[in-house]
Amino acid sequence: MTKRILTLAALLTLAAVSFASAQTPYRGTMLRSVFASVTADDGDVMIVTKYIGNQASAATVTVTSATALIAFTVAGAADTTINAGATCGAVVGTIDGTDGDCNTIGEVVDMINASTNWRAMPLDSLRSDATTANVFLTAAACNAKQPNGCPVRKLTATAIFNSTRALVSCRVASCLWPGLGANAEQNPYKGTYTVLFSSMWFSTYGGGTSACEIYSVVPGSAGGAETATLLWTSASGASTVAATLVATQFPIGLIGLPDAKLVFRVQNSASMATVRNTAYGVVFRN
């Protein structure tokens, strides 16, 4: 009798697990909800930087938009471990984003990471994005020793005509590189994937076309690479008319790839006066 009861209990447990599993199409465990919102211009963080060198010395990052220059100092002087061979512009300690060797986000990030004093990672950007003049937002000297590091932001109203936002919960150095200085893993999204459930976007643009693009981006574990997959794209409404992506279009959400973040971009063919967008999703463990 006892054996029958145990067998029945085991079958009921298996049935309950199977039923629960049948209620969701998602693999793994839910970790957290994520929300991204762009409510003002010039908020996109193209690159997050952090100083990891001698903590007894002051370290700063300064950005000049018109010339696409990012200058790095340690103890008040140019850091000679940045652009040491003067291949990304003629000035050691400064990266020139217009130089042919450093005119994409990926190339700029790789040059920063070549220094033992610094770490850098793309956030609201793709490695293939251009870094021409007037793409970066001018910023005064930022204390790069602080736990959150320093953001290199995008000047929204530029010739690239896009606004980009990563649908992530972490946007600063302290959680992008947990255990910074000891952790060699360069993909903070490893072991997770994100499902987008809803989004809204609109922009004021001067003419031409506007579209929303959603990418699943897998950073390389050792840095220096990424795989960006366009999951979905749709034309926007007329200038200042909101467009939406909701459950009726994707009943179970727009599911990202493993080990990836979702990146939400409003792409216009003409200059943007304003841009607004929001997105909501859930992060699962693979």
Backbone hydrogen bonds in HBPLUS format (Angstrom, degrees):
<---DONOR---> <-ACCEPTOR-->    atom                        ^
c    i                          cat <-CA-CA->   ^        H-A-AA   ^      H-
h    n   atom  resd res      DA  || num        DHA   H-A  angle D-A-AA Bond
n    s   type  num  typ     dist DA aas  dist angle  dist       angle   num
A0005-ILE N   A0001-MET O   2.93 MM   4  6.28 157.1  1.99 152.2 158.5     1
A0006-LEU N   A0002-THR O   2.94 MM   4  6.21 163.2  1.97 152.8 156.9     2
A0007-THR N   A0003-LYS O   2.91 MM   4  6.09 155.7  1.97 145.1 152.2     3
A0008-LEU N   A0004-ARG O   2.85 MM   4  6.03 160.4  1.89 149.8 155.0     4
A0009-ALA N   A0005-ILE O   2.84 MM   4  6.06 156.1  1.90 148.7 155.8     5
A0010-ALA N   A0006-LEU O   2.93 MM   4  6.13 153.8  2.00 144.2 151.2     6
A0011-LEU N   A0007-THR O   2.99 MM   4  6.25 154.9  2.05 147.2 153.9     7
A0012-LEU N   A0008-LEU O   2.90 MM   4  6.15 158.5  1.94 150.8 156.5     8
A0013-THR N   A0009-ALA O   2.93 MM   4  6.14 155.4  1.99 146.4 153.2     9
A0014-LEU N   A0010-ALA O   2.98 MM   4  6.20 160.7  2.01 148.1 153.0    10
A0015-ALA N   A0011-LEU O   2.88 MM   4  6.08 155.9  1.94 147.0 154.0    11
A0016-ALA N   A0012-LEU O   2.88 MM   4  6.08 153.4  1.95 145.1 152.3    12
A0017-VAL N   A0013-THR O   2.96 MM   4  6.22 160.0  2.00 151.3 156.3    13
A0018-SER N   A0014-LEU O   2.90 MM   4  6.09 161.9  1.93 148.8 154.1    14
A0019-PHE N   A0015-ALA O   2.84 MM   4  5.99 154.1  1.91 146.0 153.4    15
A0020-ALA N   A0016-ALA O   2.86 MM   4  6.06 162.6  1.89 148.8 153.8    16
A0021-SER N   A0017-VAL O   2.87 MM   4  6.07 156.5  1.92 147.7 154.6    17
A0022-ALA N   A0018-SER O   2.99 MM   4  6.15 140.1  2.16 137.5 148.0    18
A0022-ALA N   A0019-PHE O   3.05 MM   3  5.04 121.8  2.40  92.5 107.7    19
A0023-GLN N   A0020-ALA O   3.11 MM   3  5.33 152.2  2.19 102.7 111.2    20
A0024-THR N   A0021-SER O   3.47 MM   3  5.96 165.2  2.50 110.8 114.4    21
A0285-ARG N   A0029-THR O   2.71 MM 256  5.17 160.0  1.75 148.5 154.5    22
A0031-LEU N   A0283-VAL O   2.74 MM 252  5.55 172.1  1.75 155.8 157.4    23
A0283-VAL N   A0032-ARG O   2.79 MM 251  5.41 173.9  1.79 173.6 175.7    24
A0034-VAL N   A0281-GLY O   2.86 MM 247  5.23 166.5  1.87 136.6 137.4    25
A0281-GLY N   A0034-VAL O   2.90 MM 247  5.23 159.0  1.94 156.2 157.4    26
A0036-ALA N   A0279-ALA O   2.92 MM 243  5.20 161.7  1.96 148.4 153.3    27
A0279-ALA N   A0036-ALA O   2.86 MM 243  5.20 143.4  2.00 151.0 152.6    28
A0038-VAL N   A0277-ASN O   2.69 MM 239  5.11 167.9  1.71 162.8 165.2    29
A0277-ASN N   A0038-VAL O   3.13 MM 239  5.11 153.8  2.20 129.8 137.1    30
A0154-LYS N   A0044-ASP O   2.83 MM 110  5.37 146.4  1.94 149.3 156.1    31
A0124-ASP N   A0045-VAL O   2.72 MM  79  5.24 163.1  1.75 160.5 155.4    32
A0046-MET N   A0152-VAL O   2.83 MM 106  5.74 127.8  2.11 145.6 156.7    33
A0123-LEU N   A0046-MET O   3.14 MM  77  5.51 152.5  2.22 122.3 125.8    34
A0047-ILE N   A0152-VAL O   3.25 MM 105  5.06 158.5  2.30 135.6 141.3    35
A0152-VAL N   A0047-ILE O   2.76 MM 105  5.06 155.4  1.82 160.0 161.4    36
A0048-VAL N   A0121-MET O   2.91 MM  73  5.41 163.1  1.94 154.5 159.0    37
A0121-MET N   A0048-VAL O   3.02 MM  73  5.41 141.4  2.17 143.9 155.1    38
A0049-THR N   A0150-CYS O   2.84 MM 101  5.16 164.2  1.87 150.5 155.8    39
A0150-CYS N   A0049-THR O   2.80 MM 101  5.16 156.9  1.85 140.7 148.6    40
A0050-LYS N   A0119-ARG O   2.93 MM  69  5.27 141.7  2.08 153.5 154.2    41
A0119-ARG N   A0050-LYS O   2.92 MM  69  5.27 144.7  2.05 150.3 159.6    42
A0051-TYR N   A0144-ALA O   3.03 MM  93  5.24 171.1  2.04 137.8 135.8    43
A0052-ILE N   A0117-ASN O   2.68 MM  65  5.15 166.7  1.70 139.9 144.2    44
A0057-SER N   A0054-ASN O   3.14 MM   3  5.88 167.9  2.16 120.1 124.0    45
A0075-ALA N   A0058-ALA O   2.71 MM  17  4.91 161.6  1.74 147.0 151.3    46
A0144-ALA N   A0059-ALA O   2.93 MM  85  5.52 154.3  2.00 135.9 141.8    47
A0060-THR N   A0073-THR O   3.04 MM  13  5.27 151.1  2.13 132.7 140.7    48
A0073-THR N   A0060-THR O   3.09 MM  13  5.27 162.5  2.13 141.3 145.6    49
A0061-VAL N   A0142-CYS O   3.08 MM  81  5.20 139.9  2.25 130.9 143.0    50
A0142-CYS N   A0061-VAL O   2.88 MM  81  5.20 151.2  1.97 135.1 144.0    51
A0062-THR N   A0071-ALA O   2.95 MM   9  5.12 154.7  2.02 144.4 151.6    52
A0071-ALA N   A0062-THR O   2.81 MM   9  5.12 163.5  1.84 154.8 158.6    53
A0063-VAL N   A0139-ALA O   3.03 MM  76  4.92 161.8  2.06 139.2 144.6    54
A0139-ALA N   A0063-VAL O   2.93 MM  76  4.92 160.5  1.97 126.9 131.2    55
A0064-THR N   A0069-LEU O   2.89 MM   5  5.16 161.0  1.93 152.2 156.4    56
A0069-LEU N   A0064-THR O   3.12 MM   5  5.16 146.7  2.24 144.4 148.8    57
A0068-ALA N   A0065-SER O   3.10 MM   3  4.96 153.2  2.17 101.9 110.3    58
A0134-ASN N   A0065-SER O   2.83 MM  69  4.73 167.5  1.85 137.1 133.7    59
A0097-GLY N   A0068-ALA O   2.74 MM  29  4.97 169.8  1.75 156.9 154.9    60
A0070-ILE N   A0095-ILE O   2.98 MM  25  5.24 154.1  2.05 145.2 153.5    61
A0095-ILE N   A0070-ILE O   2.88 MM  25  5.24 164.4  1.90 148.1 150.2    62
A0072-PHE N   A0093-GLY O   2.91 MM  21  5.54 169.6  1.92 173.0 176.4    63
A0079-ASP N   A0072-PHE O   2.93 MM   7  5.75 166.0  1.95 142.1 141.1    64
A0074-VAL N   A0077-ALA O   2.78 MM   3  5.48 154.4  1.85 162.0 163.8    65
A0077-ALA N   A0074-VAL O   3.11 MM   3  5.48 168.6  2.13 115.3 118.6    66
A0082-ILE N   A0079-ASP O   3.16 MM   3  5.85 167.0  2.18 119.1 122.8    67
A0093-GLY N   A0082-ILE O   2.85 MM  11  4.71 149.0  1.95 143.5 145.9    68
A0086-ALA N   A0083-ASN O   2.93 MM   3  5.17 163.9  1.95 116.2 120.0    69
A0096-ASP N   A0088-CYS O   2.92 MM   8  5.50 159.9  1.96 135.9 140.0    70
A0094-THR N   A0091-VAL O   3.20 MM   3  5.61 154.7  2.27 131.9 132.4    71
A0099-ASP N   A0096-ASP O   3.11 MM   3  5.61 162.5  2.14 116.1 121.6    72
A0102-CYS N   A0099-ASP O   2.95 MM   3  5.34 157.5  2.00 115.1 122.5    73
A0131-THR N   A0103-ASN O   3.08 MM  28  5.02 146.6  2.20 118.5 117.2    74
A0108-VAL N   A0104-THR O   3.02 MM   4  6.30 160.6  2.06 155.4 160.8    75
A0105-ILE N   A0129-ASP O   2.85 MM  24  5.59 145.7  1.97 152.7 162.8    76
A0109-VAL N   A0105-ILE O   2.88 MM   4  6.06 169.6  1.89 158.1 161.0    77
A0106-GLY N   A0127-ARG O   2.84 MM  21  4.07 161.2  1.87 127.9 122.0    78
A0110-ASP N   A0106-GLY O   2.92 MM   4  6.06 159.1  1.97 146.5 152.6    79
A0111-MET N   A0107-GLU O   3.03 MM   4  6.18 150.7  2.12 141.0 148.4    80
A0112-ILE N   A0108-VAL O   3.06 MM   4  6.39 155.3  2.12 150.5 156.9    81
A0113-ASN N   A0109-VAL O   2.92 MM   4  6.16 164.7  1.94 153.8 158.2    82
A0114-ALA N   A0110-ASP O   3.00 MM   4  6.11 120.6  2.36 135.7 149.6    83
A0114-ALA N   A0111-MET O   3.33 MM   3  5.16 143.0  2.48  91.4 101.7    84
A0115-SER N   A0112-ILE O   3.10 MM   3  5.76 162.4  2.13 116.2 121.7    85
A0129-ASP N   A0126-LEU O   3.00 MM   3  5.43 165.5  2.02 117.0 121.8    86
A0155-LEU N   A0135-VAL O   2.70 MM  20  5.31 170.6  1.71 147.4 150.3    87
A0137-LEU N   A0153-ARG O   2.80 MM  16  5.31 152.6  1.87 135.4 135.0    88
A0149-GLY N   A0146-GLN O   2.91 MM   3  5.42 161.0  1.95 121.1 127.5    89
A0173-ALA N   A0148-ASN O   3.17 MM  25  4.69 171.0  2.18 112.0 109.3    90
A0158-THR N   A0156-THR O   2.91 MM   2  5.75 132.0  2.15 108.8  94.3    91
A0161-PHE N   A0158-THR O   3.13 MM   3  5.61 141.4  2.29 111.1 120.1    92
A0268-ASN N   A0161-PHE O   2.89 MM 107  5.29 163.0  1.92 162.3 167.3    93
A0163-SER N   A0266-VAL O   3.03 MM 103  5.33 150.6  2.12 141.6 150.9    94
A0266-VAL N   A0163-SER O   2.87 MM 103  5.33 162.0  1.90 158.9 164.1    95
A0165-ARG N   A0264-PHE O   2.79 MM  99  5.21 156.4  1.84 149.9 158.1    96
A0264-PHE N   A0165-ARG O   2.82 MM  99  5.21 176.6  1.82 150.3 149.5    97
A0167-LEU N   A0262-LEU O   2.81 MM  95  5.44 169.7  1.82 156.3 159.9    98
A0176-LEU N   A0172-VAL O   3.12 MM   4  6.20 144.8  2.25 147.9 158.0    99
A0177-TRP N   A0173-ALA O   3.06 MM   4  5.90 162.3  2.09 152.3 152.6   100
A0182-ALA N   A0179-GLY O   2.87 MM   3  5.63 161.3  1.91 148.2 153.8   101
A0183-ASN N   A0179-GLY O   3.05 MM   4  5.48 141.5  2.20 143.3 147.5   102
A0186-GLN N   A0221-SER O   2.82 MM  35  4.83 157.6  1.87 132.9 136.5   103
A0190-LYS N   A0187-ASN O   3.31 MM   3  5.62 166.4  2.33 115.6 116.2   104
A0192-THR N   A0189-TYR O   3.11 MM   3  5.67 141.4  2.27 146.0 142.6   105
A0286-ASN N   A0191-GLY O   2.73 MM  95  5.21 165.2  1.75 125.8 131.1   106
A0259-ASP N   A0192-THR O   2.72 MM  67  5.14 132.4  1.95 150.3 166.0   107
A0193-TYR N   A0284-PHE O   2.92 MM  91  5.46 146.8  2.03 149.0 156.0   108
A0284-PHE N   A0193-TYR O   2.82 MM  91  5.46 170.0  1.83 170.4 173.2   109
A0256-GLY N   A0194-THR O   2.80 MM  62  5.28 157.1  1.85 157.1 164.8   110
A0195-VAL N   A0282-VAL O   2.86 MM  87  5.35 163.5  1.89 155.4 160.6   111
A0282-VAL N   A0195-VAL O   2.93 MM  87  5.35 148.1  2.04 142.9 152.6   112
A0196-LEU N   A0254-LEU O   2.91 MM  58  4.96 165.0  1.93 142.0 140.1   113
A0254-LEU N   A0196-LEU O   2.79 MM  58  4.96 161.2  1.83 146.4 150.1   114
A0197-PHE N   A0280-TYR O   2.91 MM  83  5.89 161.9  1.94 148.8 154.9   115
A0198-SER N   A0280-TYR O   3.37 MM  82  5.45 162.0  2.40 145.0 145.5   116
A0280-TYR N   A0198-SER O   2.89 MM  82  5.45 158.6  1.94 161.0 160.4   117
A0199-SER N   A0245-LEU O   2.90 MM  46  5.15 142.0  2.04 147.3 152.4   118
A0245-LEU N   A0199-SER O   2.92 MM  46  5.15 158.1  1.97 143.4 144.2   119
A0200-MET N   A0278-THR O   2.96 MM  78  5.31 154.7  2.03 140.5 145.1   120
A0278-THR N   A0200-MET O   2.81 MM  78  5.31 153.7  1.88 151.9 158.6   121
A0201-TRP N   A0243-ALA O   2.97 MM  42  5.53 158.9  2.02 154.9 159.9   122
A0243-ALA N   A0201-TRP O   2.91 MM  42  5.53 161.3  1.94 156.7 162.1   123
A0202-PHE N   A0276-ARG O   2.88 MM  74  5.52 151.1  1.97 163.7 167.2   124
A0276-ARG N   A0202-PHE O   2.92 MM  74  5.52 165.4  1.94 171.8 170.2   125
A0240-THR N   A0203-SER O   2.92 MM  37  5.27 165.6  1.94 137.0 135.8   126
A0204-THR N   A0274-THR O   2.96 MM  70  5.21 161.9  1.99 138.0 141.8   127
A0273-ALA N   A0204-THR O   2.74 MM  69  5.33 159.0  1.78 152.1 159.4   128
A0206-GLY N   A0271-SER O   3.09 MM  65  5.71 147.3  2.20 153.2 163.3   129
A0269-SER N   A0209-THR O   2.94 MM  60  5.44 149.2  2.03 159.9 157.1   130
A0236-SER N   A0210-SER O   2.83 MM  26  5.31 177.5  1.83 130.6 130.5   131
A0211-ALA N   A0267-GLN O   2.87 MM  56  5.29 149.5  1.97 143.1 153.3   132
A0267-GLN N   A0211-ALA O   2.78 MM  56  5.29 162.0  1.81 162.6 166.4   133
A0212-CYS N   A0234-SER O   2.81 MM  22  5.40 163.5  1.84 161.0 164.2   134
A0234-SER N   A0212-CYS O   3.03 MM  22  5.40 149.2  2.13 144.8 153.3   135
A0213-GLU N   A0265-ARG O   2.76 MM  52  5.08 161.9  1.79 154.2 159.7   136
A0265-ARG N   A0213-GLU O   2.81 MM  52  5.08 162.7  1.84 161.4 164.4   137
A0214-ILE N   A0232-TRP O   2.92 MM  18  5.34 159.1  1.96 163.0 163.0   138
A0231-LEU N   A0214-ILE O   2.81 MM  17  5.71 151.7  1.89 154.8 164.4   139
A0215-TYR N   A0263-VAL O   2.84 MM  48  5.03 164.7  1.86 150.9 154.5   140
A0263-VAL N   A0215-TYR O   2.81 MM  48  5.03 159.0  1.86 145.8 151.1   141
A0216-SER N   A0229-THR O   2.85 MM  13  5.18 157.8  1.90 146.9 153.1   142
A0229-THR N   A0216-SER O   2.91 MM  13  5.18 168.5  1.92 146.7 150.2   143
A0217-VAL N   A0261-LYS O   2.83 MM  44  5.34 170.1  1.84 162.9 165.6   144
A0261-LYS N   A0217-VAL O   2.98 MM  44  5.34 155.3  2.04 144.5 145.4   145
A0218-VAL N   A0227-THR O   2.91 MM   9  5.09 165.7  1.93 141.9 145.3   146
A0227-THR N   A0218-VAL O   2.87 MM   9  5.09 152.8  1.95 135.8 144.3   147
A0220-GLY N   A0225-ALA O   2.86 MM   5  4.93 154.9  1.92 137.2 128.8   148
A0223-GLY N   A0220-GLY O   3.02 MM   3  4.89 163.3  2.05 106.3 110.6   149
A0241-VAL N   A0238-ALA O   2.81 MM   3  5.26 161.6  1.85 143.2 143.2   150
A0249-GLN N   A0246-VAL O   3.02 MM   3  5.78 151.7  2.10 121.0 128.1   151
A0250-PHE N   A0246-VAL O   3.38 MM   4  6.72 155.3  2.45 143.1 150.2   152
A0253-GLY N   A0250-PHE O   2.82 MM   3  4.84 166.2  1.84 116.3 119.4   153
